[in-house]
Amino acid sequence: MSEEDVKRAKRLLREFKGDSYAFGENALQAIGRFAGRIGKNVAIVSGRTGRRSGIVDFVTEALLKRGSKVLGVLDGARPNTPREDVYRLAYQILKLGCDGVIAIGGGSCIDASKAALVLALYGGVIDDYFGTGKVTEKSGGEQIPLIAIQTASSSSAHLTKYSNVTDVMTYQKKLIVDEAIVPRAAIFQYDVTKTSPPDLTKDGGLDGISHCWEVWMGATGKPYYEKVSEVAYTGIKLIVEALPKAVEKPDDMEARYALGLGTDLGGYAIMLGGTNGGHLGSFSLVDVLTHGRACAILNPYYTVLFSPAIQDQLRRVATIYVDAGFMPPEKAEASGRKLAEAVAQAMIDFLKSIGFPTTLKEAGATEEHIEKMVKAAKDPQLKMKLQNMPLPMDAEKGDVDRLMKPTLEAAYTGDLSLIPEV
């Protein structure tokens, strides 16, 4: 990781979050100055990492020193944020009568805290809030009283307006999208990730790449294109360079720091634009794949489908994979679909290098999952994902069956030739 890339990443994150975000070395010490943003009577919602690492104890002591009161420490959520965990947390938060919440954990814990606070504050059922802007309709735009302390380089839930919630009966994930659920302050001390299991490290890093790449692909022709290009390029470069090192040597602090910066830039990216194909498909794979794993497998195949609309992105990202040794330099000189196929193959080779599956079949998905993904893509509540695509799809015009289904079949088999020419 070059010093220049690290400096650029830090500058971009400060530009993004200003004084609402403390990241890097000794970042946890910022809890004292942030605590006043959510009132004096607080609940802590924590995943296992927060308890095991001592972060809960550190935060509790810091709050007591400044005169705040911790009314209770609540268990976070299971992976993928089941709706039952959201309802349980909402009830516990209401029962405690707290002013605000401090969430300490990974994406599922933070997403659950966001959704639970919405229910505790505004009532109703969780389905009332799926989609875009539904919380603001109730709140008038006021941010929920939440401070998020991240413990995994992954989803960047601590920085964003998203909360994923899963119906475990149907294994379908749905999304709350609203500026009102952005935490009032966030903290991520990157060295706490050094004890992350290898699979979590891989899935999280690849989730960060997916955030950057999907938003960048979808930004063609948008007024924020150059800003997204800077953010996404920097994030992908840091993660591609750092992830193999962090997997090989978990306590490599330089790699862990770069992973934290890179995945945080993924959070910046998804606040500038929207994700699309990979994320949309991942919502229907929660019974067999983690979110980051599903996105990482799907994105090389969508890269080929979208090739007519993303030639500039392909040329720029190709240099990352060439420099990292995953793509021959001469292939970066190609254009059109050939360039997209070369980049897709580099992405696949990168996955192989860290012992990661490269097809849905290899990862444990079935052909029934393809049908489920196609059906879900036609759900009006997920329409934004179709519209965010570099080549927007219209389910009513048959685009999902004509373009998406064969692309998913390619992702299932690994055969790039199945992907339609657009």
C-alpha positions in Angstrom: 0.0 0.0 0.0 1.5 3.3 -1.1 1.6 6.2 1.3 -0.1 8.3 -1.3 -3.1 5.9 -1.5 -3.4 5.9 2.3 -3.2 9.7 2.4 -5.8 10.0 -0.3 -8.2 7.6 1.5 -7.9 9.6 4.7 -8.6 12.9 2.9 -11.7 11.4 1.2 -13.1 10.0 4.5 -12.6 13.4 6.2 -14.3 15.1 3.3 -17.1 12.5 3.6 -17.8 12.6 7.3 -16.1 15.6 8.8 -16.0 15.6 12.6 -18.7 12.9 12.8 -16.2 10.1 12.3 -13.2 8.9 14.2 -11.1 6.2 12.4 -7.7 4.6 12.7 -5.4 4.6 15.7 -6.9 5.2 19.1 -10.3 6.1 17.5 -12.2 4.6 20.4 -11.1 7.5 22.6 -13.5 9.7 20.6 -16.5 8.2 22.4 -16.4 10.8 25.1 -16.8 13.7 22.7 -19.5 11.9 20.6 -21.6 10.7 23.5 -23.5 14.0 24.0 -25.1 13.6 20.6 -27.5 11.0 21.8 -28.4 12.0 25.4 -27.2 10.8 28.8 -29.3 7.7 29.3 -28.1 5.1 26.7 -28.3 1.5 25.8 -25.4 -0.4 24.3 -26.2 -3.0 21.6 -23.2 -5.3 21.1 -22.1 -8.2 19.0 -19.6 -10.8 20.3 -16.6 -8.9 19.2 -17.5 -5.9 21.2 -17.8 -7.9 24.4 -14.8 -10.2 23.8 -12.4 -7.4 22.8 -13.2 -5.2 25.8 -14.8 -2.4 23.7 -18.1 -2.6 25.7 -16.2 -2.1 29.0 -14.1 0.7 27.5 -17.2 2.5 26.2 -19.1 2.0 29.5 -16.3 3.4 31.6 -15.9 6.4 29.2 -19.6 7.2 29.4 -19.7 7.0 33.2 -16.8 9.4 33.4 -18.7 12.0 31.4 -21.8 11.6 33.5 -23.8 9.4 31.2 -25.7 6.3 32.4 -25.7 2.9 30.7 -29.2 1.5 31.2 -28.4 -1.9 29.7 -26.2 -3.9 27.4 -28.3 -5.8 24.8 -27.3 -8.6 22.5 -26.9 -7.6 18.9 -28.3 -9.5 15.9 -27.6 -12.8 14.2 -26.0 -12.7 10.7 -28.1 -10.9 8.1 -30.2 -9.1 10.7 -33.3 -11.3 11.1 -36.5 -9.3 11.6 -37.1 -11.2 14.9 -33.9 -9.7 16.3 -35.0 -6.2 15.2 -38.4 -6.6 17.0 -36.7 -8.0 20.1 -34.3 -5.1 20.2 -37.0 -2.5 19.6 -39.0 -3.9 22.6 -35.8 -3.9 24.8 -35.0 -0.3 23.8 -38.6 0.8 24.6 -38.6 -1.0 27.9 -35.3 0.7 29.0 -36.6 4.1 28.1 -33.2 5.3 26.9 -32.4 8.5 25.0 -30.2 6.8 22.4 -28.2 3.7 21.5 -24.5 2.9 21.0 -24.1 -0.1 18.6 -20.8 -2.0 18.8 -20.4 -4.7 16.2 -20.4 -5.5 12.5 -22.9 -4.7 9.9 -25.7 -7.0 11.2 -25.5 -5.5 14.7 -25.5 -1.9 13.4 -28.3 -2.6 10.9 -30.4 -4.1 13.6 -29.8 -1.1 15.9 -30.9 1.2 13.1 -34.1 -0.6 12.4 -34.9 -1.2 16.1 -34.6 2.4 16.9 -36.9 3.3 14.0 -39.6 1.0 15.4 -39.0 2.2 19.0 -39.3 5.8 17.9 -42.1 5.7 15.3 -44.0 2.4 15.8 -45.7 0.3 13.2 -44.1 -2.8 11.6 -40.8 -3.1 9.9 -42.4 -3.6 6.5 -43.7 0.0 6.8 -40.1 1.3 6.3 -38.7 -0.9 3.5 -37.9 1.2 0.5 -36.5 4.8 0.2 -37.4 7.7 2.5 -40.1 6.0 4.6 -38.4 6.9 7.9 -38.1 10.5 7.0 -41.9 10.6 6.3 -42.4 9.9 10.0 -39.4 11.7 11.5 -39.3 14.9 9.4 -35.6 14.1 8.6 -34.2 14.0 12.2 -31.4 11.4 12.5 -32.1 8.6 14.9 -30.1 8.8 18.2 -27.4 6.3 17.3 -23.6 6.1 17.6 -22.1 3.2 15.6 -18.8 1.6 16.6 -17.7 -0.7 13.8 -15.7 -3.9 14.5 -15.3 -5.4 11.0 -13.9 -4.1 7.7 -17.0 -4.9 5.6 -20.4 -3.3 5.0 -19.6 0.2 6.3 -23.0 0.2 8.1 -21.6 2.7 10.5 -21.4 5.3 7.8 -24.4 4.8 5.7 -28.2 5.3 5.2 -28.9 1.6 4.7 -30.3 -1.1 7.0 -30.7 -4.7 5.6 -33.3 -6.9 7.3 -34.0 -10.5 6.5 -37.2 -12.5 6.6 -35.8 -15.9 7.8 -39.0 -17.7 6.8 -38.5 -16.9 3.1 -34.7 -16.2 3.3 -35.3 -12.9 1.5 -33.5 -9.7 2.5 -35.1 -6.2 2.2 -33.7 -2.8 2.6 -34.4 0.4 4.5 -32.8 3.4 2.7 -33.0 6.7 4.5 -30.7 9.6 5.5 -32.6 9.6 8.8 -30.9 6.4 9.8 -27.3 7.6 9.3 -25.6 7.4 12.7 -25.0 10.7 14.4 -21.4 9.7 14.9 -19.3 6.7 14.1 -16.0 5.1 15.3 -13.8 2.5 13.7 -10.4 1.6 15.3 -9.0 -0.6 12.6 -6.7 -2.7 14.8 -9.8 -4.4 16.4 -10.2 -6.4 13.2 -6.9 -8.3 13.7 -8.8 -11.2 15.4 -11.4 -11.5 12.7 -11.7 -15.0 11.3 -10.3 -15.5 7.8 -13.7 -16.0 6.1 -15.0 -12.8 7.7 -11.9 -10.9 6.5 -12.4 -12.2 3.0 -16.1 -11.6 2.8 -15.8 -8.2 4.3 -13.0 -7.0 2.0 -14.9 -8.3 -1.0 -18.1 -6.5 0.1 -16.1 -3.3 0.1 -14.9 -4.0 -3.4 -18.5 -4.7 -4.4 -19.7 -1.4 -3.0 -17.0 0.5 -4.9 -17.4 -1.3 -8.2 -21.2 -1.4 -8.4 -21.5 2.3 -7.6 -18.7 3.1 -10.0 -20.3 1.0 -12.8 -23.6 2.7 -12.2 -22.2 6.3 -12.2 -21.7 6.6 -16.0 -23.0 9.9 -17.2 -23.8 11.1 -13.7 -22.6 14.5 -12.4 -20.7 12.8 -9.6 -18.8 10.4 -11.9 -15.3 11.8 -11.3 -15.8 11.9 -7.5 -17.1 8.3 -7.5 -14.2 7.3 -9.7 -11.7 8.7 -7.2 -13.4 7.1 -4.2 -14.0 3.7 -5.9 -10.5 3.4 -7.5 -8.8 4.2 -4.2 -11.0 1.8 -2.3 -10.6 -1.1 -4.7 -6.8 -0.6 -5.0 -6.3 -0.6 -1.2 -8.4 -3.8 -0.8 -6.9 -5.7 -3.7 -3.4 -5.0 -2.3 -4.2 -5.6 1.3 -6.7 -8.5 1.5 -4.3 -11.3 0.5 -1.8 -10.0 3.1 -4.4 -9.8 5.8 -5.6 -13.3 5.0 -2.0 -14.7 5.1 -1.0 -12.7 8.2 -4.0 -11.6 10.3 -2.0 -9.3 12.5 -0.4 -7.4 9.7 -1.5 -3.9 10.9 -0.6 -2.1 7.7 -2.9 -4.5 5.8 -5.7 -4.2 8.4 -5.4 -0.4 8.2 -5.7 -0.4 4.4 -8.6 -2.8 4.6 -10.4 -0.5 7.0 -9.8 2.5 4.8 -10.8 0.7 1.6 -14.1 -0.7 3.0 -14.9 2.7 4.5 -14.5 4.2 1.0 -17.0 1.6 -0.1 -19.4 3.3 2.4 -18.6 6.6 0.9 -19.3 5.2 -2.6 -22.8 3.9 -1.6 -23.7 7.3 -0.2 -22.8 8.9 -3.6 -24.6 6.4 -5.7 -26.4 3.1 -5.6 -25.4 -0.6 -5.9 -27.0 -2.8 -8.5 -26.7 -6.3 -9.8 -24.5 -8.0 -7.2 -26.3 -6.6 -4.2 -29.7 -7.3 -5.7 -28.9 -11.0 -6.2 -27.3 -11.3 -2.8 -30.7 -10.5 -1.1 -32.0 -13.9 -2.3 -28.9 -15.9 -1.3 -28.9 -15.4 2.5 -29.7 -19.0 3.2 -26.5 -20.2 1.6 -24.1 -17.3 1.3 -22.9 -14.3 3.3 -23.7 -10.9 1.7 -20.1 -10.1 0.8 -19.5 -13.6 -0.7 -22.6 -13.4 -2.9 -21.7 -10.0 -4.3 -18.1 -11.0 -5.0 -19.2 -14.0 -7.0 -21.8 -12.2 -9.0 -19.9 -9.0 -9.9 -17.5 -10.4 -12.5 -20.4 -11.7 -14.5 -22.3 -8.4 -14.3 -19.1 -6.6 -15.4 -19.4 -8.4 -18.7 -23.1 -7.7 -19.1 -22.6 -4.0 -18.5 -19.5 -3.7 -20.7 -20.9 -1.2 -23.3 -21.7 1.3 -20.6 -18.5 1.0 -18.4 -15.5 1.3 -20.8 -13.9 4.1 -18.9 -14.3 2.3 -15.5 -12.9 -0.9 -17.1 -9.8 0.9 -18.4 -9.1 2.5 -15.0 -9.7 -0.6 -12.8 -7.7 -2.8 -15.2 -4.5 -1.0 -14.0 -5.2 -2.1 -10.4 -5.4 -5.8 -11.5 -2.4 -5.5 -13.8 -0.3 -3.9 -11.0 -1.4 -6.6 -8.6 -0.4 -9.4 -11.0 -3.9 -10.7 -11.8 -4.1 -9.4 -15.4 -1.5 -9.5 -18.3 -0.7 -5.9 -19.3 -1.5 -6.5 -23.0 -5.1 -7.5 -22.1 -5.6 -4.0 -20.6 -5.2 -2.6 -24.1 -8.4 -4.4 -25.3 -11.8 -2.6 -25.6 -15.5 -3.5 -25.6 -16.6 -6.8 -24.4 -13.0 -8.2 -24.6 -11.8 -5.7 -22.0 -14.8 -6.6 -19.8 -14.0 -10.3 -20.0 -10.4 -9.6 -19.2 -11.3 -7.6 -16.1 -13.9 -10.2 -15.1 -11.3 -13.0 -15.4 -8.8 -10.9 -13.3 -11.5 -10.5 -10.6 -12.1 -14.3 -10.7 -8.4 -15.0 -10.5 -8.2 -12.6 -7.5 -10.9 -14.6 -5.8 -9.0 -17.9 -6.5 -5.8 -16.4 -5.0 -7.5 -16.1 -1.6 -9.2 -19.5 -1.7 -12.6 -18.1 -2.6 -15.4 -19.7 -4.7 -15.9 -18.2 -8.2 -19.3 -19.6 -9.2 -22.6 -19.9 -7.4 -22.6 -23.6 -7.9 -19.2 -23.9 -6.2 -20.4 -21.7 -3.4 -23.4 -24.0 -2.6 -26.3 -22.2 -4.4 -28.8 -24.2 -6.6 -30.6 -23.5 -9.8 -33.7 -22.8 -7.6 -31.8 -19.8 -6.3 -31.6 -18.4 -9.8 -35.3 -18.5 -10.1 -35.6 -16.9 -6.7 -33.2 -14.0 -7.7 -35.2 -13.5 -10.9 -38.5 -13.3 -9.0 -37.0 -10.9 -6.4 -35.7 -8.6 -9.1 -39.3 -8.0 -10.2 -40.3 -6.8 -6.7 -41.3 -3.1 -6.9 -39.6 -2.5 -3.5 -36.2 -3.4 -5.1 -36.8 -1.4 -8.3 -34.1 1.0 -7.4 -31.5 -1.7 -7.9 -32.6 -2.2 -11.5 -32.6 1.5 -12.1 -29.1 1.9 -10.6 -27.6 -0.5 -13.2 -25.3 0.9 -15.8 -27.8 -0.5 -18.4 -31.1 0.1 -16.5 -33.5 -2.7 -16.6 -37.3 -2.6 -16.7 -38.9 -5.7 -15.3 -42.2 -4.9 -17.0 -40.5 -5.0 -20.4 -39.0 -8.4 -19.8 -35.4 -7.2 -19.2 -35.0 -9.3 -16.1 -35.7 -12.6 -18.0 -33.9 -11.5 -21.2 -30.7 -10.1 -19.6 -30.4 -10.9 -15.9 -31.4 -14.6 -15.9 -28.7 -15.7 -18.4 -26.1 -13.6 -16.5 -27.1 -15.5 -13.3 -26.8 -18.8 -15.2 -23.3 -17.7 -16.2 -22.5 -17.0 -12.6 -23.8 -20.4 -11.7 -21.7 -22.3 -14.2 -18.7 -20.0 -14.7 -19.3 -19.7 -18.5 -18.9 -16.1 -19.5 -20.2 -16.9 -23.0 -23.8 -17.3 -21.6 -23.9 -13.6 -20.8 -26.0 -11.7 -23.5 -24.6 -9.2 -25.8 -26.3 -5.8 -25.2 
